[in-house]
Amino acid sequence: MTTTSDKHALIVRGGWTGHEPVETTDSFLPFLAEHGYEVGVEETTAVYADADYLAGVDVIVQTVTMSTIEAEELSGLIAAVSAGTGLAGWHGGIADSFRNSSDYLQLIGGQFATHPPKAPRAELAGEAADNFLRHTIDIVPERADHPIVAGISDFELTTEQYWVLSDEYNDVLATTTLAARDFDPWHRPVTCPAVWTRQWGEGRVFVSTPGHELAVVDDPNVRTIIERGILWASR
């Protein structure tokens, strides 16, 4: 039988509190325990510079938004993933973490660009809900048998819809299409990856752009995708 010391997960959280990094990551602690992980929790990225510690970590669950990272920390993270440590996360906690680093962007495979507002700026109330749009997460038909999304149909969410800049090295499991409305500066709908994986050296990277706050993470489809993504990414 697997014991709690056989597998090790590391939660790294922080950055902008609006993404509820503590609440969302805490919600996965029971899941990780049920799957035999001993879990460490860090409130800063300093741990990424500890190569000996990361060598014993099977999966990092990162939720750090709009922050910065030191060169030695990023080097440590990239080295750990390249050697087999998995990296998983959601929303801005992984896709908008460290805008100061192109190397981080290459590791993750996608960078948040915007979340369109629900109406012209002049009509908005100046609150978070201004950017909550009803939109669909579309499972890529050719990837519908992937273990992260198997059995999940297209589903709708009312939350931030991420426009991400990405590259073709990603294995895209789900997409979302942003409409081109009369007041938008773009002139045709834009389809962006919403859930993807990425192989980096011996390691695996998993990203879900849905996950703005605990209420979104608690959506049954989103939670299932993230839970499966964590397990898939794990060494």
PEURLIN-V631580 format. One record per residue. RES is the residue in one small letter. SS is DSSP state (@ for helix, = for strand, . for the rest). Layout:
res: [RES,RES]
ss: [SS,SS]
This chain:
res: [m,t,t,t,s,d,k,h,a,l,i,v,r,g,g,w,t,g,h,e,p,v,e,t,t,d,s,f,l,p,f,l,a,e,h,g,y,e,v,g,v,e,e,t,t,a,v,y,a,d,a,d,y,l,a,g,v,d,v,i,v,q,t,v,t,m,s,t,i,e,a,e,e,l,s,g,l,i,a,a,v,s,a,g,t,g,l,a,g,w,h,g,g,i,a,d,s,f,r,n,s,s,d,y,l,q,l,i,g,g,q,f,a,t,h,p,p,k,a,p,r,a,e,l,a,g,e,a,a,d,n,f,l,r,h,t,i,d,i,v,p,e,r,a,d,h,p,i,v,a,g,i,s,d,f,e,l,t,t,e,q,y,w,v,l,s,d,e,y,n,d,v,l,a,t,t,t,l,a,a,r,d,f,d,p,w,h,r,p,v,t,c,p,a,v,w,t,r,q,w,g,e,g,r,v,f,v,s,t,p,g,h,e,l,a,v,v,d,d,p,n,v,r,t,i,i,e,r,g,i,l,w,a,s,r]
ss: [.,.,.,.,.,.,=,=,=,=,=,=,=,=,=,.,@,@,@,.,@,@,@,@,@,@,.,.,@,@,@,@,@,@,.,.,=,=,=,=,=,=,.,.,.,@,@,@,@,.,@,@,@,@,.,.,.,.,=,=,=,=,=,=,=,.,=,.,.,.,@,@,@,@,@,@,@,@,@,@,@,@,.,.,.,=,=,=,=,=,.,@,@,@,@,.,.,=,.,.,.,@,@,@,@,@,@,@,.,=,=,=,=,=,=,.,.,.,.,.,@,@,@,.,.,.,.,@,@,@,@,.,=,=,=,=,=,=,=,.,@,@,@,.,.,.,.,.,.,.,.,.,.,.,=,=,=,=,=,.,.,=,=,=,=,=,.,.,.,.,=,=,=,=,=,=,=,=,.,.,.,.,.,.,.,.,.,.,.,=,=,=,=,=,=,=,=,=,=,=,.,.,=,=,=,=,=,=,.,.,.,.,.,@,@,@,@,.,.,@,@,@,@,@,@,@,@,@,@,@,@,@,@,.,.]
